[in-house]
Amino acid sequence: MNPLPSILLADDEPLFGETTSRYLRNHGYQVNYVMDGHAALKALETQEFQAIIADLDMPGNRDLELLQACRKRFAHTPFVVVTGRPTLPSAIEGIRLGIHDYFLKPFELADLLHSIHRALPNGVAKQEFRSGAYREILGESAAMQDLKAWLDRVSHSNATVLVRGESGTGKELIAREIHQASLRSNQPYITIDCASIPESLIESTLFGHVKGSFTGATADKMGLIAQADRGTVFLDEIGELPLPMQAKLLRVLQFGTFIPVGGTEEVRVDARVIAATNRDLSAEVSRGKFRLDLYYRLSVLEVVPPPLRDRIDDMEMLAQHFLDRIAQRDRKPKWTLHPTAIEALRNYSWPGNVRELQNTIERCGCLAKGQTIYSTDIAASLSKQVTSSAPVMQGSMDTAPKRQRELPSWHGQHAQSEKLYLEGLLAQYQGNVSQAAKAAGITRQGLHKAIVRLGLDIHSFRTKGRSTEAQTS
């Protein structure tokens, strides 16, 4: 297994250097970040790099000193210039000295990544670039940084993986990304939803059958596990697998063999197994519903994606991503998130995690009156959720704008959504019943009756408004 390609990054702007380092590491590169030319030259004396990225104008690198030194000692190492203070003479000299690329700040980091990828030899870049990409796993929070770093290690192994976590955290996406980043990426990837296959069919579905093994078996049939040979099989909802099938799966993990239904000869298979569950399998073992030996075999490597409430810093990016995708799909202008909407998203507990966020944002895109999503749009969208036990947003509308704007019609809200809708409405207007009633399109008396009927404390919204003003003054 080859190590990840290594990059030397030299730049005296800490924000740029740290952001770029983190971005490149997330995409499969080792990065040695230094802040001046002297430190860069010292690093070059002790370590071999596949590429060098350096600012033109920083301490220890005046007049292309670093580039000139590199060209004398590392003539074939790709050198990428990044600068916020370009000059024509330095650009011409850089080209003469054979720089690979030249970027004027600010620029898109994705363009830099593509440039580095092109600069590396195919044998280095192809596998290693793939190994750390995880481009479908969105998030830059500390929790997601840790997850991606762990996935890099997991992907380079052939060991069995157990992905366990709450519903909606992206377990299936993680399993697919592990496969795509592994040495098996060009081989089959087979998904098996253990919860959706009838118990009477699950053995044949997983392990196949031979002709004549049961009524209707008119020919041999290859099972899904055999179809994953040399690739990866993903067993979703592994906790739903019946005990007899658990024993048969255990044999696959122990010996790489199984016997099809009605067969007499063992079939050998080389498939990496990734399993996922939202259950506590150790508790299932205690209840006698899951085999302890299978649990040990499955959990050689464990991946635990964080719930959305533990990665609040990713909220705005995720929501905007979903909005942009909807706009592209439906060929509509892009939406933007008002700060009050972002605050609302951050203050909700998201029991359904990223899946719930995606559904909520898509609903906002369908129902919003304009191209800006406000806190009341979030409240109205959340009030449509099917789950009756979803936690109520806490203080999510405190910073809503004090101006009036068009809100969803009062009569358009289902009875079950009244409370959440009114909470968002009253928070936006800081407990001013007259303004809230006018915005909602009902009488003041009608709104007051609803407040009493739902047991809302109007004074709490006025307190929130004053607290928010005090904090921002």
N, C-alpha and C positions, 0 to 999 in steps of 0.2 A: 504494500500500500504506500503510495507516494505521499509525502507531506504536502500540506497546502502551500501554494506558491506565495513567496514572501515579497513584500513591497516596502521600500524605504520612502517615507513621506517626510519632507522637510519644509516647514512653513512657520513663520513667526507669529501668525494669527491663531491664538489658541482655539477660538470658536470654530474657525474653518478647519483647523487640524484635527480637533476632536470629532467634529461631525463627519468629516471625510473618513477618518480612521474607522469610526463605528460603522459607517455605511459599507466600506470595503470589507470589513470583517464579517458583516452580515451576509456578504455575497461570496464568501469562501476564500478570503485571502488573509494571510498573516500580515500585520502592519506594524512596522517599527516607526513610531512618530517622534521626530526631533524638531527643535525649534530654531536651529541655526546651522550654517554650513559647516562649522567646526565639528559639531556633534554628528553631522551626517558623514563627514569624512572618517571620523572615528568609528562609526558603525560599519562603514564599508571595509574597514581594516579587519573586522572580526566576524563578519557575516556575509554570506552570498545572497544577493537579491535578484529576483527575476525582473523587477522593474523599479524605476526611481521616479518619484514625483517631487518636484521642488519649485519653490517660489524663486523668481529671478532676483528680487531685491529684498534681502534679509541679511542680518549679521553673518559674516563669514561666507557670503556668496555675492559680493559685489562684482560687477563686470563678468558674470558667468563663471566665476572661479570654480564652483562645484562642478558645473558641466564640463569645463576644460579638464579638471582633474579626473573626472569619471571617464572621459573619452581616452585618456592616456592609459588608464588601468583596466577599464571595463568597456572596451570599445563596442561590444555587441549587446550591452544591456540597454533595453528601451528606456529612454529618458523623456519624461513628459514635463513641460513647463507650465506652471500656473502663476498668474500674476494679476495684480490689480493696478500696476503702474507700467504699462507697456511702453517701450520705445522702439522706434524703427530700427536703429542700429543693433540693439540687442536681439530683435527678432531675426534680422538678417544673419547675424553671427550664429544664433542658435540653429538656424537652418543649415548653415555651412558646417557646423559641428555635428549635424546629423540627429537633431532631436526627433523624437517619434511624433509628438503632437504639441500643440500650443493652445492653452485655454486662458481666456480673459475673464477674470472674476467680475460679477458672479456668473456662474454657469450651472447647468444641470449635472448633478452627480452621476446620473444615469449615462450621460455622454462620456464622462471620464471613465466609468466602468467599462463601457463598450470599447473605448480606445485601448484600455489596458488589456482587455480580452483579445483584441485584434493583435496586440503587440506580442503576446506570448506565443511560443511555439505550440502547434496543435496538440502535441503529446502532453504538454503541461496544462494548457488552458482548458481543453475540452472536458476532461474528467473533473478537474478541481473547481472550475467555474460552476459546473453543475452541482457539485457536492455542497456548496454553501449558499445556493441561490435562495431557496424558500420564498420565492417572490410572491406566491399566493398566500403566504402566512403574514398578514399585515400587522404592524405594530412596532413601535420603537421604545416602548416603556421598558423599565428595568426588568420586569417579569418576562417580557417577550425577548429581550436580549439574552436572558439566561436560558430561555426555552430554545432559541435558535442555536446557541452555543452547544447545548446538550444534544440537539438533533444532529449537529455536525458529527459528534462522536458516535451517536447511535447509528447514523446512516452508513458509516464506514465499517460496521460490524455485520456479521451474518446471524447474530444471536436473535432469539425470539424477543419480541417487544410486546409489552402490555401498555396500551394507552388508556388511562383511566381518568375520568373527570365528569363534570356535570354535563347535562344535555345542553347542546348548543355551543359548546366551546371549540368545536372544530376538530373532533377526534378523527373523523374520516379524512378530512383534508390533510391532517398531519401524517396519517398512515400513507397516503398517496405521495406526499412530499418526501417521506423517508425512502420510499421505493425509487422515486425519480432521482434522488441524490445518491443512491447506492450503486454498486457495481452491477446490479441486476436490472438497471433501468431500461435496458433494451429488450428485456424478457417480459413475459406476461405478468399482468397485475390483475388478479381476480378478487372481486368483492363478494362476500357471502354474508347476507343479513340473516343471522341465526334466528331472529325473532319472527321473521316473515315466512319461514318455510314450515309447512305442516309437519307434525311429528312423524306421520306415516311415510313422508317422502324424504325426510332429511338425510337418512343414511344413503339412499340412492343418489340424492343430489350432491352430497359431499364426496362420496367414494365410488359412485358409478355402480353398474350392475352388468351381469353377463346375460346373454340370451337365454330365455326360458326360466329365469330365476323367480319370476312371479307372473301372474296373468297380465298380459299386455307387454311383457318384455320380449319384443320380437327381434331385438338385435342388441349386441353389446353397446353399452353407453359409458363414455368416459365421464367421471365425476369432476366437479370443479377443482378439487385439490390436485388431481392429476393434470388438469389443464394449466395449472400454475407451475408446472415443472420448470426448474431453472430460474423461476421468477419469484413473485411474492403473492401470498394469499392473505387477504384481509378478512378476518372474522369479526364482523360487527355484532355488538350485543352478545358477546360470548357467554355472558351469564345466563342466557336463555337456552343454552345447549342442553338437551336431555342427558342425564347421567350415562346411559349406555353409549351415547355418541362421544361423551367426554373420554371414556376409556379407549375408544378407537382413535380419537385424535391424539391421545397421549402416546399411543404406539407410533404415530407419524412423527411426533416430536422426538421420541427416544431413539427410534431405529430407522426412520425415513421410509417405512413400509406400511402397507395396508392391504386388506383383501376386499375386493368389490363384493357387493351383495350377490349371493349365489355362486361366488367363485371359490376356487380351492388353492389358487396360487397367489403368492404375495406380489404386489406391484411396488416397485421402488420409485420414490419421488424425491426430488431435491427442490424444496420450496421453502422460502423463508416465511415464517408465520408472524403476522402482526395482528393482535387481538385488541378489541376495544370494549369498554363497558362503563356504564354510569353507576353500577352497583358496587357495593363494598364486598369484594369476593372473599375476603377473610371472614366476614360475617356469614356469607353464604356457606363457606366451609364449615363453620361452627353449627349451622343449621342442617348440615348434611345434604345440601343442595348443590355443592360443588366439590369436586375432588381436590384434596390437598396436594397430591402429587402433580396434578395438572396445573394447579395454581402456581406451584414452584417452577414448573417448566415454562409457563407463560411469562412469568415476571422476572426473567433473567435481566432484562432492561425495562425500566418503567419510564413512561413519559406522562407527565401530569400537566395538561394545558391549564393556565390560570383562568378562573372565572372572570367575566368582564368587570365585576366590581373591584377586582384587584389590579386592574390595568386601566384606571380612569384616564391616565394621560394619553391613551390611544383613542379615546372616545371621539374627539372631534375628527381625527383623521379617518377613522372607520366610517363615521356617519357621512362625511363628505365623499368618501370613496363610493359608498352605496348610492348617494345622490347623483354623482357623476355617471355611474354605470346606468342608472335608470334614464337619465337624460340622453345618453348615447343610444340606449336600446329603443327608446320611444321617440327619438329625434326631436327632442325638446331643448329649449335653452337651459343652461345650467342653473341650478339653485345654489344659494349661499345660506349658511347658517348664521342667524342673528346671535349675538352673545347670550341673549336670554335663552335661546334654544340649547346652546352648548351647556349652559348652567343647568338647564332642566335634565339634559342627558346625563350629566355628571352626578346629579343628585338622586337619580333613580337607581334601584338596586339590581335591576336586570336579572330576575330569576331564570329567564330563558336565554341569557347570555347573548352571544353575537347573533344567533339566529333570531332572537326576539328583536334585537336592535335593527337588523336588516329588514324584518317585516314592518317594524314601526316606521323606519325611514321611507320605505317604499309607499306605505300608506300616506305619509306626509306628502310625498311627491304627487300622489294622486289627488289629494284633497286640498292642498295649499292654493290660496287665491292668487298668489303672485310668485315671484322667483326668490323670495326670501322666506325661510322657515323660521317661525317664531316659537316661543315657549308654549303658546296656546295651541299651536299645531301639534306639538309633541304631546301635550295633554290630551287633545282630542283623539290623536292616533292611539295612544296608550289605552284610552278608555274603551276602545274597540276590541281589546284583547279578549280572547276566549276564556282565559284562566280567571277564575273568580277570586283566587287567593293571592293575586299579585300584590306586592307591597305598594302602598301609596307613596308618591313622590314627596320628599321632605324638603320644603323650602326651595323647590326648583324654580319657582317663578318670581323670586324675590326681586330680581334685578330687571324685571320686564319694563319696557318703555312706558311712560305715563301718557303717551298720546293715544287717541282712539284709533282703532283700525277695524277693518271688517273681520268678524269672527264667524265660525261655523254657526248656522242657524240653530236657535234653541230647540226648535221642533225636529231638527235633524238628528238630535242626539237620542240614543236609546236610553230608556229609563235606568238601566244599570250603569250608564256612564255619567249620570248627572253629578255624582259627588266629585269625581276626579275633574270633570269639566268645570264645575263651580269653584273648586279649589284653585285651579289655574287662573280662572277668570278673576276671582276676588284678589288673588295674589298680584295679578297684573295691575289691577286698579287700587291696590293697597286698601281694600275693604270699603271703598266708596261704592255703595250700593247703587246710587243713581247712575254713575258712569258705567258700572258693570252691566246694569240692566239695559241701558241704551245700546251698549256695544253688542249685547246678546240678542237684542231685538224683542225684549219682553218688557212688561210694566215693572215698575219698582215694587209694587205690591206682590206681583207674581214671583219675583226673585226672592223677596223677603220670606214668603211662604215656603219656598223651596229650601231656603237656608235653615229655617226652623225645622222643617220636615226631615232634613238630612242630618240635623244635629251639628251644624257647623258653627263655630265660634267666630263671629265677625270681628271681634276685638283682636284675635290672634293675627289676623291679616294686617290690621292697622299697625300692630306692634312690629311685625316683620318689615313693613315698609319703612317705619322710622329707624329700625336697626340698620337696614341696608343703607339708608341715607347717611346715617351717622358714620358707617364704616367707609363710605366713599367720599365723605366731605373732607 
